[in-house]
Amino acid sequence: MTSLFIFLQESASLAVGPMGAAIGAGLAAIGAGIGIGRIGASAMEAIARQPEAVGDIRANMIVSAAFIEGVAFFAVIICALVIFI
């Protein structure tokens, strides 16, 4: 138990929090890029299968991409706040 307290005191002096926040921001951006890429690929496959449903597929794709981008932006802002505050 005392080794845990010693570890926490040492890690506080090394500023591990900003490093973790920077890694979190990077992971959020990478995850959003992968997610939006998968949405685009799936939408293109769906349009190829049903060309008459282009409008509905495109609308759903844009809404889904906007939600993913919003969550990623929120994660990056929270990580930036951890780094600078």
Secondary structure, 3 states (H helix, E strand, C coil): CHHHHHHHHHHHHCCHHHHHHHHHHHHHHHHHHHHHHHHHHHHHHHHHHCHHHHHHHHHHHHHHHHHHHHHHHHHHHHHHHHHHC
